[in-house]
Amino acid sequence: MFYLRKKGIEKFRKTVELFDKKSNKVVRKIHFKNPNDFNQFLEDYRLMRYPGYGWRFFDNKLYK
């Protein structure tokens, strides 16, 4: 099977950190490679309403 490299098309990659609001410690990192999974996470998190926890985007470029 042949794989073609597509130039100019960037892969979908998002990383989200779940953190505790009181201590500001990161509880878990979640990596998404599919935009549908990412949108499902946003919808599910909005419905869960965990008190004391939040999420933010994690950017590797800031930490290198």
Wavefront OBJ file of the C-alpha trace (Angstrom):
o trace
v 0.000 0.000 0.000
v 1.291 3.439 -0.885
v 1.047 6.450 1.354
v 1.095 9.883 -0.189
v 2.452 12.844 1.669
v 0.098 15.774 1.370
v 1.923 19.082 1.346
v 0.206 22.103 2.799
v -2.373 20.098 4.741
v -1.731 20.175 8.455
v -2.867 17.273 10.605
v -5.459 17.948 13.276
v -3.787 17.854 16.669
v -5.165 19.393 19.825
v -4.094 18.779 23.396
v -6.233 19.665 26.383
v -5.167 19.772 30.024
v -7.648 19.005 32.781
v -6.623 20.808 35.980
v -7.761 21.308 39.563
v -8.831 24.931 40.060
v -7.712 25.157 43.705
v -4.189 23.799 43.351
v -3.808 24.522 39.601
v -2.234 21.053 39.179
v -2.704 19.193 35.921
v -4.793 16.068 36.468
v -4.735 14.670 32.927
v -3.661 15.510 29.376
v -5.882 14.431 26.504
v -4.636 14.335 22.913
v -7.051 14.594 19.998
v -6.244 13.644 16.412
v -9.796 13.881 15.118
v -11.922 17.062 15.083
v -15.095 15.061 15.732
v -13.629 13.624 18.941
v -12.579 17.099 20.069
v -16.061 18.523 19.476
v -17.589 15.580 21.336
v -15.266 16.279 24.290
v -16.359 19.931 24.407
v -20.019 18.953 24.357
v -19.595 16.227 26.984
v -17.534 18.421 29.302
v -20.165 21.147 29.165
v -22.813 18.609 30.179
v -20.721 17.026 33.001
v -20.178 20.218 35.032
v -17.499 18.914 37.359
v -17.107 21.443 40.204
v -13.551 22.448 40.946
v -12.070 21.276 37.634
v -11.338 23.174 34.469
v -9.679 22.614 31.114
v -7.334 24.627 28.905
v -5.484 24.162 25.647
v -1.937 22.870 25.978
v 0.504 24.316 23.450
v 3.816 22.478 23.086
v 5.386 25.503 21.391
v 5.181 27.490 24.630
v 7.030 24.842 26.632
v 9.914 24.127 24.271
l 1 2 3 4 5 6 7 8 9 10 11 12 13 14 15 16 17 18 19 20 21 22 23 24 25 26 27 28 29 30 31 32 33 34 35 36 37 38 39 40 41 42 43 44 45 46 47 48 49 50 51 52 53 54 55 56 57 58 59 60 61 62 63 64
